[in-house]
Amino acid sequence: MFNYRHLYYFWMVGKEGGFAKAADRLGMAIQTISAQVRELEKSLGHQLLKPAGRGVALTEAGQAAFSRAESIFQMGQDLVDAVQDAATRRVVRLAVGLSDGISKLAAHALLGPVLDTPDLKLVCHEGEFEQLQAELALHKLDLVLAGQPAPANPNLRLSSDRLVASPVDWYGPEALVAKSAVDTFPKSLEHLPVLLPTGHSVLRSSLDQWFLAQGLRLRVVGEFEDSALMSVFAARGLGVFPVSRLGADDVGLMSGVRLLGRCEGVDEEIYAIRSHRGQHHPLVQKILSHQAFQGR
């Protein structure tokens, strides 16, 4: 292991462009700094500095070392700032797990009631349903949003609330939506490139049943785990896509995306799953109570 103090002196020499300026900046003797830099070069096995006029310049090895040193000491300053913030501010932390099968646009809408909380630190983890349940049971998460309730398991002691059953609509770029105007939705989907959630999504299962009931044969050009990413690709002209009405407000922020049709009979369900300890978190309570009020 090389000495990080030696790396710091080298970094200062590189920033100042010479030993004399670095020594003046640090309030140390030139000989001391020079000796420390030589020790660093010795430990790394390469020359880092070379003479350049009245100062020094970085060798190729020195440039590589200097760029890493920049990152290291910036992280060090970030550490100081983070500790200062933690010591002087009361941060309100909310750790949310997002099941990889749910619409992230809808998840953003459900978290909306707490996003203006002063000093909020929101931590979002995306993962598989079973993994998120385990993290919730171990109190690593305060809340999990998923497309299904937690299965009965007395060892995990988890509770589930259905937050929403949001109807699903189809959107697409203006050019494709205009092109389909002569057809009747949903039959027009057969003549358009289609983007869908991936197969492990609960919504995808409902959509597949709806396609079968409508007798539709589709040309699927893309499958996405993330609904927000799917909407970005759609806005760039790749295809039309389904999104729950709850997340449609975020889609409306994207220029050039228009409503294609209503997907009657298909809803995206999202459940809030929490541990017994997590149910007392004030922000979890705010999310649950807001949706309960909206559902009246």
N, C-alpha and C positions, 0 to 999 in steps of 0.2 A: 504494500500500500504506500503510495506516495503521500507526501505531507501537503495538506490543503493550505497551510500557511505559505509554503513555498509557491503553490499555485497562485495564491492571492498576490504575492509580490510580483510574480511574472505577469499577471494580468494587469497590474498597475503600470508596469514598465511598458507593456504593449499599448495601453490606453494613452499614456503620456508621451510615448515615442522615444524614451530614453531613460537611462538610470538616474541622471541628475534631477530631471523633473519629477520622477517617481519618488526619489529620496526626499525632495523638497515637499512633495504632497503628503508623504507619510511621516515626515519629521524624523527621518532615520539617516544613517550614514550610507553613502553610496556603496562602500565596500561590503556592508552587511547585506544589502539587497542583492548585490552582484553574487555574493557567496550563496545566498538562498536560491537564486535562479539556477546557478550551476548545479546545486544539489538536485533541483527538479529535473534538469536535463540529464543528470546522471541516473536518476531513478527511472526516467522514461527511456533512456538509451538513445536520445536524438537531440541534435542541436535545435533550439527553438528560436534563437535570435541571431542576427548577423549585423555587422557594422553597416551603417548607412549615413554618410556625411558625418555630422556631429552627434548623431543619435544612433538608434538601432532600428532594424526592420524585422518583421516576422519571416522566418523560413516557412516552407510549405507545411512542415510538421508543426511549426509554431502557430500558423494560421488555424490548423485543426484544433490545437490545444486551446487557443485563445477563444474560438467560437464556443467551445464547450464550457470554458471558464465563465464567459458572459452569461450563459444559461444558468450555471451553478450559482453564481453570486446574485443574479436576479431572483432566483428562487429563494436564496437566503434572505433577501430584502422582503420578498413576499411573505416569508415565514414571520419575520418581525412584524409586518403590518397585520397579518392574520392574528397573531398573539395579542397585539394591541387592541384590535377590534373585539376579540373574544373577551378581553379583560374589561373593556369599557362599555360594551353594548350588550343588550339582552337580545340575542338572536332567537327567533322563533323558527324552529326546525320542523319540517314536515317531510318525511320519507315515504314516497309512494311507489308501489310496484305496479307496472303496467303489463298486463298479460299480453304476450306478443300476438294474440289473435284479435284484439279489439282495435277499433278506430282511434287513432291518436288525435284526430280532429275532435271527436266526441269527448275524449278524455280531457283535452284542453278546456272544452266548454264546461265540463263537470267540475273542474278545479277552479274555474273562474271566480266563484264567490270568495276565495281566500287569497287570490293573487295580489290584491292591494293591501295585504296585511303588512304593517310597518315592521321592518327588520326581518322579513321572511327569508328563510333559507330553504328553498324547495329542492329536494333531491329526488330525482326520478330514475328508477331502475326498470329496464325492460327485460323480461325473461319468460321462461316457460311457466305454466300455471302451477305445477307441482313444486318447482323450485321456489317460487314466490310465496307459496303457502308456508313452506318450511322457514323462510326468512321472517315471515310475519309471526309465526309461532315462537321464534327465537328473539322477537322484539327488535329485529334489525330494520323492520318496516313498521310504519304506523297504519298504513292502509294499502289494500290491493284493489285495483280496478280490473275486473275480468268479465268475460262474456258468459260466465256460468257461476253459480254459487259454490261455495266450498262444500265438499262431500262431508257427510256426517262422520266425525272422527273425535271421540271423547278425549283422545290424547293431545290433539292440537288445540281444542277449545276455541274454535273460530266461529264468528257470527257473520251472516250474510244478509244484505239488504239490496233489493232490486232498486237501483236508482232511477232507471229510465228504460222504457221500451220505445225507441224512437223510430218512426217510419223511415224507410230508405227511398231515396230518389236517385235518379241518374243524371249526371252532368257530363259535359264535354266541351271541347273548344268550339268556338262559334262556327268555323268552317264546316265541321262535321255535323253539328246540330242543324245548321241550315240545309245541308245536303240531305238530311233525313226527313225534311219537312213533308215530302210527298208520300211518305210511308206513315203507317199508323203505329204508334208505340203500343206494345213493346216489339211488334214484328220488325220494326226498323232496326233493332239491335242486330239482326242477322246480316245486315248490309254494312255494318260499321266495325272497325277494330275495337275490341273490348279489353279493358283492364279489370282485373279482379283481385280480391284478397287471396292469399295463399290458402292451400287446402286445410291447414290446421285451424283456421278461423271458424268460430261458431257461425258468423255471418255467412261465410262461404257455403256452409252446409245448407242454410236456409235459401240462399240464392240458387244453389244447384237444384233444390226441390222446386223452386219457382220456375226455373228454366224448363224443367221437365213437364210441369203442369201446363206451361204456355206452349209447349211443343217447339221450343227454340233451339236452333243449331247455330252456335256462335263461333266466331273467329277470335280466339283469345290471343292477344299479342303480348300480354305482360301480366305477371302475378307479383304482388307486393305484400310484404308483412306490414309495412307502414303506410297508413292511409294518406298521411301528409305527403309522403314521397310519391305515392300514386297520383295524387292531385297535381303535383308539380309536373310529372311526365305527361299527364293529360293536358295540362295548360300549354305544353310545348307541342301539342298536336299528335301525340302518340295514339290516343284513343279516348273512348267514353268510359265512364267509371261510376260505380255506385257509392253513395255516401249517406250516412244517416242524417236526418234533418237536423239533429242536434249539432253536427259538425259542419253543416252547410254554411253557417255564417262565416267560418274561416275560409271556405272555398270562395265565397262571394268577394273576399278581399283580393282574389287573383283576377287580373284583367283577362278578358277574352274567354272566360268560362261561363257557359249558359246551361240553364235547366233543360234537360231533354225529355224527361217524363217521370211519372210517379210509379213506384214499384209497389203496387197495391198488395197487401197481405204479407209483406216482409218487414219485420222490425229488427233493429239491433238492440239487444238487451245488454245492459251493463250493470254489474253487481259491485257493491262496495263490500269488501271482506275485511274484517278487523279482528284483532285478538281482544280478549276481555280487558287487558290493560290499555290497549290502544283506543278503546271506545271512549275513554275519558279525555283524549287529546282534544283541546278546544277547537282546533281547525277541522278535525275529523267530524266533530259534532256539528260544526257550521256547514260543512258540505252536505251532511245527511239531512239536517233540518231545512236547508235551502231547497233540496230536491223534493223533500216531503211537502213543502209549501207550494212548489211549482206544480206538483202532481195533483193538487186539490182542484 
